[in-house]
Amino acid sequence: MAFKDTLGGRALIGNLWRNNPVFRQVLGICSTLAVTNLLKNTLLMCGGLIFATALSNLTISLLRAYIPKQVRMMVQVLIIAAYVIIVDIFIRAHWPEIHKTIGPYIGLIITNCIIMGRAEAFASKNPAWPSFLDGIGAGIGYSLVLVAIAIVREALGFGTLMGIALPARDIWWYQWTIMVMPPGAFFMLALVAWFGNTYVLKNESKGAAK
């Protein structure tokens, strides 16, 4: 059986595009809008979410038979919080200046709809390995959208990428201040959602016709 036909393969690949948590399910919007003005901040947030989502899914799946249904949400939040604390400490230790900017949003990973949704919808009902892959897929799907938005926002708003000035900035580039403000984030997210949903729906229509 091909990897893409396994439970884990379908979970991993599906979360990248067809069931993308940001533009298909409209989840995790707070951090999408808050940290995408600079690419470096975005990459750190994405790495933290992938780590927390994958390991939380894995842990919840391994413990699913031992967690009473009446308290499963509380247990899931505690598990997620443990991994998010690790992420927060790691970023605080290695990038203290960036942590001052994205620190509040790292804490919000605990209640991020993506990580809570995957824990409840998939990890609590499926084996460990597919759950781990599902968490990775959801995290990467989230990251692809955020990185795409961050590249455009930083380039247009600051004329830089990863803090490095683009060659055109000092020659003819006119910086769009609105792109580093909240309206710019909403605008870019709307474009990504429009493009992603249009492309997916078009492919689904072609598949149905065939």
KEKOL-69551 format. One record per atom (N, C-alpha, C): residue in three letters; z, x, y. Coordinates in steps of 0.001 Angstrom, whole numbers, plus 500000, padded with zeros to 6 digits. Atoms other than C-alpha are relative to their C-alpha. Layout:
<rs>
AlaZXY;...
</rs>
This chain:
<rs>
Met500000500837498802;Met500000500000500000;Met500000500876501253;Ala500073499249498757;Ala499045501313503425;Ala501269499789500827;Phe498779500075499193;Phe501887502044505853;Phe499991498782500917;Lys500069501110499050;Lys500651499416508305;Lys500238498646499350;Asp499779501258500711;Asp501012496752505602;Asp501431499840499498;Thr498598500097500409;Thr504667497540504853;Thr500797499275501088;Leu499148500693499028;Leu507520495690506561;Leu500301500898501197;Gly499706499061498921;Gly508474498788508550;Gly498771500312500840;Gly501241499713499279;Gly504862499545509454;Gly499602498865500928;Arg500333501161499155;Arg504241496022510731;Arg500951499905501184;Ala499016500060498914;Ala507462496157512751;Ala499726501071501050;Leu500248498887499083;Leu506659499561514264;Leu498744499756500831;Ile501284500150499314;Ile503015498881515104;Ile499973498737500856;Gly500013501255499254;Gly503558495282516196;Gly500721500105501328;Asn499242499869498760;Asn506140496253518797;Asn499313500865501043;Leu500699499146499049;Leu503799498777520362;Leu499075499202500899;Trp501015500718499225;Trp501249496220521487;Trp500086498482499860;Arg500105501456500170;Arg500951492740519973;Arg501299499280500363;Asn498705500605499681;Asn504690492002520296;Asn500782500864500987;Asn499351499093499054;Asn505380494448523111;Asn501131499286500739;Pro498847500702499424;Pro508859493645524460;Pro499916499748501493;Val500060500173498547;Val507918493992528134;Val498941498985500395;Phe501030500896499477;Phe504563492357528748;Phe499694498805499106;Arg500213501167500863;Arg504507490010525740;Arg501238499113499931;Gln498766500767500114;Gln508161488986525487;Gln500792499945501309;Val499369499956498671;Val509132489755529117;Val501503500282499876;Leu498610499579500177;Leu512355491533528123;Leu500204501370500655;Gly499692498692499420;Gly514102494530529693;Gly499430500202501386;Ile500662499920498708;Ile512714493721533133;Ile500847500734501041;Cys499125499372498992;Cys515741494995535085;Cys499710501493500120;Ser500255498557499947;Ser515252498641534146;Ser498534500300500273;Thr501429499813499720;Thr511471498227534277;Thr499770500080501500;Leu500174500045498553;Leu511746497438537972;Leu500841501048500718;Ala499033499162499291;Ala514659499751538794;Ala499705501488499948;Val500064498541500179;Val513786503204537458;Val498582500556500002;Thr501381499532500162;Thr509982503391537550;Thr499387500577501268;Asn500580499380498809;Asn509598504875541029;Asn499795501500499827;Leu500176498581500314;Leu509914508388539558;Leu499821500169498492;Leu500336499858501419;Leu508414509474536242;Leu501125500670499213;Lys498936499303500735;Lys511266511839535299;Lys501148499053499684;Asn498955500997500243;Asn513855509079535716;Asn499595499050498883;Thr500513500943500996;Thr511670506784533635;Thr500039500589498603;Leu500018499359501313;Leu511288509285530794;Leu501407500098499413;Leu498620499924500483;Leu515055509761530562;Leu500506498628499558;Met499591501349500375;Met515673506014530535;Met499328499574498695;Cys500732500371501220;Cys512987505526527875;Cys500552500724498782;Gly499429499245501114;Gly514373508293525688;Gly501342499435499574;Gly498706500583500315;Gly517838506780525926;Gly499876498667499288;Leu500146501305500647;Leu516620503318525006;Leu499453500133498576;Ile500527499785501352;Ile514581504566522017;Ile501119500450499068;Phe498875499500500785;Phe517636506482520761;Phe500965498869499656;Ala499014501056500218;Ala519983503526521212;Ala499449498877499136;Thr500593501104500759;Thr517610500916519818;Thr499809500363498534;Ala500264499583501379;Ala516605502883516722;Ala501297500144499201;Leu498765499755500751;Leu520124503974515738;Leu500879498752499916;Ser499248501260500073;Ser521697500623516593;Ser499417499107498909;Asn500646500774501055;Asn519146498864514393;Asn500376500533498617;Leu499676499374501279;Leu519803501333511592;Leu501448499692499602;Thr498577500216500301;Thr523596500977511816;Thr500289498536499689;Ile499773501440500215;Ile523562497185512089;Ile499414499559498663;Ser500605500342501288;Ser521218496953509098;Ser500875500480498843;Leu499156499459501065;Leu523459499196506990;Leu501301499207499839;Leu498711500714500030;Leu526537497130507896;Leu499838498480499925;Arg500228501441499857;Arg524912493680507890;Arg500731499173498935;Ala499327500753501067;Ala526473492653504565;Ala501510499938500205;Tyr498548499929499807;Tyr529958493520505836;Tyr500458499371501325;Ile499651500565498696;Ile529806491899509291;Ile500114498483499878;Pro499870501462500044;Pro531215488344509381;Pro499079499341501031;Lys500944500655499098;Lys528722485935510917;Lys500662499543501297;Gln499313500528498821;Gln531343484583513307;Gln500142501040501118;Val499780498954498983;Val531717487945515088;Val498828500982500062;Arg501104499038500105;Arg528317489524514484;Arg499514500472501372;Met500469499593498676;Met527311489505518178;Met500947501012500633;Met499026499056499436;Met530517491258519215;Met499899501361499320;Val500136498738500735;Val530105493864516491;Val498729500722500421;Gln501263499402499576;Gln526492494437517493;Gln500138500648501370;Val499802499441498657;Val527490494968521128;Val500827501283499928;Leu499172498797500135;Leu530172497489520087;Leu499191501170499437;Ile500843498948500585;Ile527684499423517950;Ile499025500535501043;Ile500953499594498963;Ile525102499454520726;Ile500713500809501082;Ala499252499309498943;Ala527748500486523276;Ala500334501437499606;Ala499664498650500455;Ala528736503496521163;Ala498824500953500203;Tyr501181499146499825;Tyr525169504857521193;Tyr499633500157501470;Val500308499912498578;Val524666504057524878;Val500955500966500697;Ile499043499049499429;Ile527833506005525736;Ile499551501430499717;Ile500518498668500334;Ile526354509006523919;Ile498857500372500945;Val501126499770499085;Val523164508651525995;Val500512500298501408;Asp499466499839498645;Asp525164508308529215;Asp500648501366500178;Ile499327498694499920;Ile527282511409528507;Ile498971501127499984;Phe501021498961500119;Phe524211513450527543;Phe499242500171501315;Ile500747499917498740;Ile522283512594530712;Ile500904500479501132;Arg499054499570498969;Arg525384513029532892;Arg500229501514499929;Ala499733498570500174;Ala525915516522531425;Ala498799500865500365;His501193499160499822;His522328517764531643;His499236499725501294;Trp500722500349498773;Trp520884515910534664;Trp500907499190500925;Pro499024500756499201;Pro523808514957536933;Pro499400499326501228;Glu500603500598498804;Glu521605514329539996;Glu499223498736499638;Ile500750501181500429;Ile519339511936538098;Ile500951498912499535;His499026500980500480;His522378510287536542;His500562499164501147;Lys499510500758498853;Lys523543509292540035;Lys499083498830500334;Thr500977501043499685;Thr520359507251540377;Thr499896498960498894;Ile500256500941501095;Ile519894505728536922;Ile501244499667499193;Gly498766500232500753;Gly523516505789535710;Gly500349498536499793;Pro499661501423500195;Pro524175502073536372;Pro499076499288499030;Tyr500966500663500872;Tyr521026501115534497;Tyr500114500472498552;Ile499732499548501368;Ile521931503257531485;Ile501043499088499357;Gly498977500899500518;Gly525031501121531077;Gly499450498636499637;Leu500586501317500272;Leu522880497997531175;Leu499200499969498700;Ile500689499984501301;Ile521117499156527985;Ile500813499210498975;Ile499137500698500965;Ile524121497675526159;Ile499627498532499883;Thr500354501422500023;Thr523074494168527146;Thr498504499768500200;Asn501451500147499873;Asn519345494856527335;Asn499486499009498959;Cys500494501049500900;Cys517524491876525840;Cys499165500564498862;Ile500816499395501058;Ile515231494189523870;Ile500891500439498847;Ile499158499435501053;Ile517980495977521969;Ile500837498917499319;Met499254501106500596;Met520067492826521458;Met499090499114499161;Gly500945500852500727;Gly517008490866520392;Gly499579500591498671;Arg500421499359501252;Arg515887493403517787;Arg501157500051499009;Ala498838499972500894;Ala519420493689516416;Ala500192498649499327;Glu499749501340500530;Glu519753489934515989;Glu498817499478499176;Ala501178500577500653;Ala516178489063515000;Ala499535500800498792;Phe500565499172501086;Phe515377492005512704;Phe501064500776499227;Ala499084499097500702;Ala518143494507511907;Ala501048499262499179;Ser498953500738500716;Ser520686491891510852;Ser499472499267498771;Lys500599500738501115;Lys518238490484508296;Lys499161500871499061;Asn500923499159500760;Asn516273493474506943;Asn500629501340499620;Pro499472498708500447;Pro516819496810505135;Pro499992501054501099;Ala499751498977498988;Ala517725500013506969;Ala498724500664500524;Trp501177499253499556;Trp514400501887507036;Trp499057499151500853;Pro500823500835499109;Pro512256498986508354;Pro500701499700501324;Ser499260500275498766;Ser515008498232510892;Ser499951501198500944;Phe500097498775499201;Phe514985501849512067;Phe498619500099500652;Leu501360499955499460;Leu511201501725512484;Leu499769498906501040;Asp500108501086499027;Asp511454498387514268;Asp500627500415501326;Gly499359499535498785;Gly513881499931516751;Gly499178501045500726;Ile500871498986499385;Ile511605502911517334;Ile498792499336500653;Gly501172500683499471;Gly508613500611517803;Gly500307499252501280;Ala499620500740498795;Ala510436498401520311;Ala500258500960501160;Gly499717499021498949;Gly511639501461522224;Gly498741500649500542;Ile501251499372499549;Ile508209503084522324;Ile499139498989500748;Gly500762501031499300;Gly506540499800523278;Gly500501499805501418;Tyr499368500075498679;Tyr508985499493526174;Tyr499617501228500834;Ser500247498756499279;Ser508410503138527112;Ser498563500116500481;Leu501404499907499603;Leu504619502901527184;Leu499750499250501301;Val500186500802498789;Val504770500162529806;Val500681500684501189;Leu499275499367498894;Leu507426501932531907;Leu499329501273500482;Val500647498748499607;Val505631505277531851;Val498716499721500770;Ala501240500351499298;Ala502332503675532874;Ala500295499552501427;Ile499617500479498668;Ile504032501906535785;Ile500512501154500854;Ala499406498893499250;Ala505959505044536806;Ala498951500984500493;Ile501061499064499589;Ile502852507245536888;Ile499298499481501248;Val500714500578498854;Val501086504875539273;Val500910499922501221;Arg499093500158498852;Arg504144504198541444;Arg500335501344500654;Glu499663498704499403;Glu505118507848541874;Glu498797500638500666;Ala501208499384499434;Ala501543509002542449;Ala499622499342501323;Leu500399500687498779;Leu500786506329545037;Leu501095500031501070;Gly498912500071499033;Gly504233506222546629;Gly500445501336500564;Phe499516498687499564;Phe505195509896546774;Phe498906501071500017;Gly501037498970500111;Gly501963511732545998;Gly500396501112499068;Thr499527498995500952;Thr503731513547543153;Thr499985499434498587;Leu499741500366501390;Leu504125513502539380;Leu501022500971499453;Met498878499177500462;Met507352514770537826;Met500520500893501128;Gly499526499242498855;Gly508231515931541342;Gly499038501060500499;Ile500990498989499602;Ile505133518162541569;Ile498937499332500869;Ala500954500589499072;Ala502863517448544536;Ala498591500003499415;Leu501386500075500433;Leu499380516270543648;Leu499111500726501010;Pro500850499218499083;Pro496556518417545119;Pro499489499194501188;Ala500614500797498930;Ala495142515533547141;Ala500998499587501074;Arg499007500534499063;Arg498432514751548894;Arg499905500641501381;Asp500041499296498714;Asp498051517369551612;Asp498605500043500611;Ile501372499954499493;Ile494311516856552052;Ile499597498646500581;Trp500456501305499504;Trp493495513153552283;Trp500870498838499536;Trp499243501092500628;Trp496140511200550365;Trp500883499275501012;Tyr499121500830499168;Tyr497839508328552193;Tyr501014499329499088;Gln498965500494500903;Gln501152507484550571;Gln500301498525500270;Trp499706501429499911;Trp501831503807549824;Trp501508499809499861;Thr498541500136500047;Thr505474503328550735;Thr500433498801499171;Ile499633501218500729;Ile505472499852549199;Ile500127500236498499;Met499982499752501437;Met504927501373545749;Met501343500533499511;Val498682499523500422;Val508402502936545709;Val501089498993500363;Met499078501084499677;Met510000499683546875;Met499915498916498922;Pro500027501052501031;Pro510883496647544685;Pro498711499193499923;Pro501268500747500114;Pro507681494719545631;Pro498922500761499227;Gly500974499201500739;Gly505608497612544264;Gly500237499935498507;Ala499667500108501415;Ala507451497414540952;Ala499559498649499445;Phe500428501330500439;Phe506850493655540698;Phe498480499929499884;Phe501460500019499994;Phe503180494139541559;Phe499437500718498778;Met500495499236501138;Met502647496820538907;Met500327499318498677;Leu499635500699501231;Leu504547494874536246;Leu499091498800499772;Ala500903501148500127;Ala502415491809536966;Ala498620500434499528;Leu501305499502500425;Leu499231493858536590;Leu500010500399498529;Val499893499587501405;Val500410495370533298;Val500082498783499087;Ala499866501213500812;Ala501438491953531963;Ala498678499243499917;Trp501300500688499983;Trp498131490420533027;Trp498989500718499102;Phe500955499239500799;Phe496062493221531484;Phe500351499940498520;Gly499589499979501407;Gly498102493403528281;Gly499790498672499323;Asn500146501317500611;Asn498168489675527634;Asn498545499584499887;Thr501427500326500056;Thr494488489261528471;Thr499334500721498836;Tyr500604499209501069;Tyr493517492055526069;Tyr500432499486498630;Val499488500477501288;Val495759490797523253;Val499422498640499660;Leu500521501340500249;Leu494656487185523625;Leu498517500050499667;Lys501431499874500275;Lys491013488256523672;Lys499773500477498565;Asn500120499504501370;Asn491462490209520435;Asn500391498936498982;Glu499582501069500904;Glu493310487296518833;Glu498921498939499877;Ser501076500996500022;Ser490480484951519785;Ser498836500499499157;Lys501087499424500805;Lys487914487317518264;Lys500349499972498526;Gly499558500011501390;Gly489987487611515094;Gly499939498603499405;Ala500040501370500474;Ala490281483841514800;Ala498570499539499773;Ala501405500394500139;Ala486537483427515312;Ala499390500603498737;Lys500542499363501210;Lys485793485907512530;Lys500528499349498747;
</rs>
